[in-house]
Amino acid sequence: MKRALLLHNPGAGDEEHSKEELIALIEQHGYECLYASVKDKQWKDFDYDVDFLVIAGGDGTVRNVAKRLLNRKMIDKIWPIGLLPYGTANNIAKTLQLTDDTSPLIQSWKKENLLKYDVGRIENVKEAALFLESLGIGIFPYLMLKMKERQVVEDETPEESMAAALHLLYDISLTYEPHHCQLQIDGIDHSGQFILLEVMNTKSIGPNLFLAPDANPDDGVLDIVAVTEADRATFQQYIADKINGEERPFNYTRFQARSVAITWEGTHLHVDDEVIKMKKEQAIKIEVKEGLLPFLIP
């Protein structure tokens, strides 16, 4: 019998999945299950004799576990990871094409199909060394700051939170001024004025904005999304369609690369869900590190 370590965020998403329920579901499929809440500090020790990890939570929980695994001074072992997506946006799970139908997902782990997930490595940003989803400048970090300032409605659901983010993003897109960015993609200059620039490893970011629908986190490249003033109206229409429940393709300039260098005249960037204040004209280098995290997929 294989032994799993369940790393659970009890506050993720709608908080409907209890410790007892999850352990029972995993054990019903023939696994022994150890448990640790990511709200407790001791989970970070990874002093466990297990065969694989189970992460029950959203994108933030996946990132916290991944950073702990990859930042260890001596990586003795990277366990296969089974992901149960219980967060708000679940962009990582959507990129891995995982559903929130728990029982079939657990059953699929017996196939032991692994996707070796790439990671973006960052240089010259002391607050963050890697990303799983994306690194970006322009509108998106500004949106994240504004979302933190907003008054949260009591008992707001994940769906309501994402709807609020889309409405706020649309309002920001009406007036946000483009900024100049020195941009080198695999050594080729693509500098310009951008409203949004995202270096992506997932298909979607934030409130399920599918800015890189063809992205694959195991292809050894990152997807660069560059939105200019000329793309503003198209970008706004894409957001408006999402607000109305329609997912239509958004066409814009995009590139793929193994390495990216950015010097931005603005003062903020985001790394996954973290907004970081930076110096103007701070030079940032990004490169893809292939296949560092093995995820179990159906």
C-alpha positions as CSV (number, residue, x, y, z in Angstrom):
1,M,0.0,0.0,0.0
2,K,1.5,3.4,-1.0
3,R,1.7,6.1,1.6
4,A,0.6,9.7,0.8
5,L,1.2,12.9,2.7
6,L,-1.9,15.1,2.5
7,L,-0.9,18.8,2.6
8,H,-4.2,20.6,3.2
9,N,-5.2,24.2,3.2
10,P,-8.4,24.2,5.2
11,G,-9.1,27.8,4.3
12,A,-8.9,27.4,0.5
13,G,-11.8,28.2,-1.8
14,D,-15.2,27.6,-0.2
15,E,-13.7,25.6,2.8
16,E,-16.1,22.7,2.2
17,H,-13.4,19.9,2.2
18,S,-12.6,18.8,5.7
19,K,-9.5,17.0,6.9
20,E,-11.6,13.9,7.8
21,E,-13.4,13.8,4.5
22,L,-10.2,14.1,2.4
23,I,-8.3,11.4,4.4
24,A,-11.3,9.1,4.0
25,L,-11.5,9.6,0.3
26,I,-7.8,9.0,-0.2
27,E,-7.8,5.9,2.0
28,Q,-10.9,4.5,0.1
29,H,-8.8,4.4,-3.0
30,G,-6.2,2.1,-1.3
31,Y,-3.6,4.5,0.0
32,E,-2.3,5.1,3.5
33,C,-2.7,8.8,4.3
34,L,-0.7,11.0,6.6
35,Y,-1.9,14.5,7.2
36,A,-0.5,18.0,7.7
37,S,-2.2,21.4,7.6
38,V,-0.2,24.1,5.7
39,K,-1.5,26.5,8.4
40,D,0.8,24.7,10.9
41,K,4.6,25.3,10.7
42,Q,5.7,21.7,11.1
43,W,4.5,20.7,7.6
44,K,7.6,22.4,6.2
45,D,10.0,19.8,7.7
46,F,9.2,17.1,5.1
47,D,10.5,14.6,7.6
48,Y,8.1,11.9,6.3
49,D,8.4,8.4,4.9
50,V,5.9,8.7,2.1
51,D,5.6,7.8,-1.6
52,F,3.9,10.9,-2.9
53,L,2.4,14.2,-1.8
54,V,-1.2,15.3,-2.1
55,I,-1.8,19.1,-2.2
56,A,-5.4,20.0,-1.4
57,G,-5.8,23.8,-1.9
58,G,-5.4,26.5,-4.5
59,D,-2.6,28.0,-6.5
60,G,-1.1,29.7,-3.4
61,T,-0.9,26.4,-1.6
62,V,0.8,24.8,-4.6
63,R,3.3,27.6,-4.7
64,N,4.1,27.4,-1.0
65,V,4.8,23.7,-1.2
66,A,6.8,24.0,-4.4
67,K,9.0,26.8,-2.9
68,R,9.6,24.7,0.2
69,L,10.6,21.7,-1.9
70,L,12.8,23.6,-4.3
71,N,14.5,25.9,-1.8
72,R,15.8,23.2,0.4
73,K,19.6,23.2,0.6
74,M,19.8,19.5,-0.1
75,I,17.1,18.1,-2.3
76,D,17.1,14.4,-1.4
77,K,13.9,13.7,-3.1
78,I,11.1,15.4,-5.0
79,W,8.0,13.3,-4.5
80,P,5.3,13.0,-7.2
81,I,2.5,15.5,-6.5
82,G,-1.2,14.8,-6.7
83,L,-3.2,18.0,-6.8
84,L,-6.8,18.4,-5.5
85,P,-7.8,21.9,-6.7
86,Y,-9.9,23.6,-4.0
87,G,-8.8,27.2,-4.5
88,T,-10.5,30.2,-6.1
89,A,-8.9,30.4,-9.5
90,N,-7.0,27.1,-9.7
91,N,-4.9,28.3,-12.7
92,I,-2.3,25.6,-12.2
93,A,-4.8,22.9,-12.0
94,K,-6.6,24.2,-15.2
95,T,-3.3,24.2,-17.0
96,L,-2.8,20.6,-15.9
97,Q,-6.3,19.9,-17.1
98,L,-7.4,18.7,-13.7
99,T,-11.1,18.9,-12.7
100,D,-12.5,19.4,-9.2
101,D,-14.2,16.0,-9.3
102,T,-12.2,14.5,-6.4
103,S,-12.9,10.8,-6.6
104,P,-12.0,10.2,-10.3
105,L,-8.9,12.4,-9.8
106,I,-7.7,10.3,-6.9
107,Q,-8.5,7.1,-8.9
108,S,-6.3,8.4,-11.8
109,W,-3.2,8.5,-9.5
110,K,-2.9,4.7,-9.9
111,K,-1.9,5.2,-13.5
112,E,1.2,7.1,-12.2
113,N,1.2,9.4,-15.2
114,L,3.7,12.2,-14.5
115,L,4.0,15.7,-16.0
116,K,7.3,17.2,-15.2
117,Y,6.4,20.9,-14.6
118,D,8.8,23.6,-15.6
119,V,9.6,26.5,-13.2
120,G,10.6,30.1,-14.0
121,R,13.8,31.1,-12.3
122,I,14.2,34.9,-11.5
123,E,17.5,36.8,-11.0
124,N,17.8,40.2,-9.4
125,V,14.6,40.1,-7.4
126,K,15.6,39.3,-3.8
127,E,11.9,38.8,-2.7
128,A,11.3,36.0,-5.2
129,A,13.5,33.4,-6.8
130,L,11.0,31.4,-8.9
131,F,7.5,31.3,-10.3
132,L,5.0,28.6,-11.2
133,E,2.4,30.7,-13.0
134,S,3.8,34.0,-14.2
135,L,5.8,37.1,-13.7
136,G,4.4,40.4,-15.0
137,I,4.4,44.1,-15.1
138,G,1.8,46.7,-16.0
139,I,-2.0,46.3,-15.5
140,F,-1.9,43.0,-13.6
141,P,0.2,44.0,-10.5
142,Y,-1.9,47.2,-10.4
143,L,-5.1,45.1,-10.3
144,M,-3.7,43.0,-7.5
145,L,-2.9,46.1,-5.4
146,K,-6.4,47.5,-6.0
147,M,-8.0,44.1,-5.1
148,K,-6.2,44.2,-1.7
149,E,-7.6,47.7,-1.1
150,R,-11.2,46.8,-1.9
151,Q,-13.9,46.2,0.8
152,V,-14.6,42.4,0.8
153,V,-18.3,41.6,1.0
154,E,-19.1,39.3,3.9
155,D,-19.5,35.6,2.8
156,E,-18.2,36.4,-0.7
157,T,-17.9,33.3,-2.8
158,P,-14.8,32.5,-5.0
159,E,-16.9,33.2,-8.1
160,E,-18.0,36.6,-6.7
161,S,-14.4,37.4,-5.9
162,M,-13.3,36.6,-9.5
163,A,-16.2,38.6,-10.9
164,A,-15.2,41.6,-8.9
165,A,-11.6,41.3,-10.1
166,L,-12.8,41.2,-13.8
167,H,-15.0,44.4,-13.3
168,L,-12.1,46.2,-11.6
169,L,-9.7,45.1,-14.3
170,Y,-12.0,46.4,-17.0
171,D,-12.2,49.8,-15.2
172,I,-8.4,49.9,-14.9
173,S,-7.9,49.1,-18.6
174,L,-9.8,52.2,-19.6
175,T,-7.1,54.6,-18.3
176,Y,-3.9,52.7,-17.5
177,E,-1.0,54.4,-19.3
178,P,1.5,52.3,-21.2
179,H,5.1,52.2,-19.9
180,H,8.3,51.6,-21.7
181,C,10.1,48.3,-21.2
182,Q,13.4,47.2,-22.5
183,L,12.7,43.6,-23.4
184,Q,15.1,40.9,-24.6
185,I,13.6,37.6,-25.6
186,D,16.3,34.9,-26.2
187,G,18.7,37.8,-26.9
188,I,16.5,39.5,-29.5
189,D,15.3,43.0,-28.8
190,H,11.5,43.5,-28.5
191,S,11.4,46.7,-26.5
192,G,8.4,48.9,-26.6
193,Q,5.5,50.6,-24.7
194,F,3.3,48.0,-23.0
195,I,0.0,48.1,-21.0
196,L,0.6,44.6,-19.9
197,L,3.6,42.2,-20.1
198,E,3.4,38.7,-18.7
199,V,6.0,35.9,-18.8
200,M,3.8,32.9,-18.4
201,N,4.2,29.2,-17.5
202,T,0.4,28.6,-17.2
203,K,-2.4,29.1,-19.6
204,S,-4.2,31.5,-17.3
205,I,-3.5,33.9,-14.5
206,G,-5.6,35.8,-11.9
207,P,-9.4,35.6,-12.5
208,N,-8.9,32.9,-15.1
209,L,-7.5,35.2,-17.8
210,F,-6.5,32.8,-20.5
211,L,-3.7,34.9,-22.0
212,A,-1.6,32.0,-23.1
213,P,-4.1,29.3,-24.0
214,D,-1.4,27.2,-25.8
215,A,1.1,27.3,-23.0
216,N,2.4,24.0,-21.7
217,P,4.3,23.9,-18.4
218,D,6.4,20.9,-19.6
219,D,7.7,22.2,-23.0
220,G,10.9,23.9,-21.8
221,V,9.8,27.4,-22.9
222,L,7.9,30.3,-21.3
223,D,5.1,32.2,-23.1
224,I,5.5,36.0,-23.3
225,V,2.3,38.0,-23.6
226,A,2.8,41.7,-24.7
227,V,-0.2,44.0,-24.8
228,T,0.4,47.4,-26.4
229,E,-1.8,50.5,-26.8
230,A,-2.9,49.2,-30.2
231,D,-4.3,46.1,-28.4
232,R,-6.2,48.0,-25.7
233,A,-9.7,47.8,-27.3
234,T,-9.3,44.1,-28.1
235,F,-8.1,43.4,-24.5
236,Q,-11.1,45.3,-23.1
237,Q,-13.5,43.3,-25.3
238,Y,-11.9,40.1,-24.0
239,I,-12.5,41.2,-20.4
240,A,-16.1,42.3,-21.2
241,D,-16.8,38.9,-22.8
242,K,-15.5,37.1,-19.7
243,I,-17.7,39.3,-17.5
244,N,-20.7,38.2,-19.7
245,G,-19.7,34.6,-19.3
246,E,-18.1,34.1,-22.7
247,E,-14.6,32.9,-23.3
248,R,-13.4,34.2,-26.7
249,P,-9.9,34.1,-28.0
250,F,-7.8,37.2,-27.4
251,N,-5.3,37.9,-30.2
252,Y,-2.1,39.8,-29.4
253,T,1.6,39.7,-29.8
254,R,3.1,36.6,-28.1
255,F,6.5,34.9,-28.1
256,Q,8.1,31.8,-26.6
257,A,11.5,31.8,-25.0
258,R,13.9,30.1,-22.7
259,S,15.3,33.3,-21.3
260,V,13.9,36.8,-20.9
261,A,15.5,40.1,-19.7
262,I,13.3,43.0,-18.6
263,T,14.0,46.6,-17.6
264,W,10.8,48.3,-16.6
265,E,10.3,52.0,-16.0
266,G,7.4,51.3,-13.6
267,T,7.7,50.5,-9.9
268,H,5.8,47.2,-9.4
269,L,5.8,43.7,-10.7
270,H,4.0,40.6,-9.6
271,V,5.5,37.1,-9.1
272,D,2.6,34.7,-9.1
273,D,0.2,36.2,-6.5
274,E,2.8,38.4,-4.8
275,V,3.2,42.1,-5.7
276,I,6.8,43.4,-5.3
277,K,7.9,47.0,-5.3
278,M,10.9,47.5,-7.5
279,K,13.3,50.2,-8.4
280,K,12.7,52.1,-11.6
281,E,14.9,50.6,-14.4
282,Q,15.6,47.5,-12.3
283,A,16.9,44.8,-14.6
284,I,15.4,41.4,-14.2
285,K,16.4,38.1,-15.8
286,I,14.2,35.1,-16.2
287,E,15.0,31.6,-17.5
288,V,13.1,28.4,-17.6
289,K,14.2,25.5,-15.5
290,E,12.8,22.3,-17.0
291,G,10.8,19.6,-15.3
292,L,11.5,20.3,-11.6
293,L,8.1,19.3,-10.3
294,P,6.5,16.0,-11.1
295,F,2.7,16.2,-11.1
296,L,0.3,13.2,-11.3
297,I,-2.1,13.8,-14.1
298,P,-5.0,11.6,-15.5
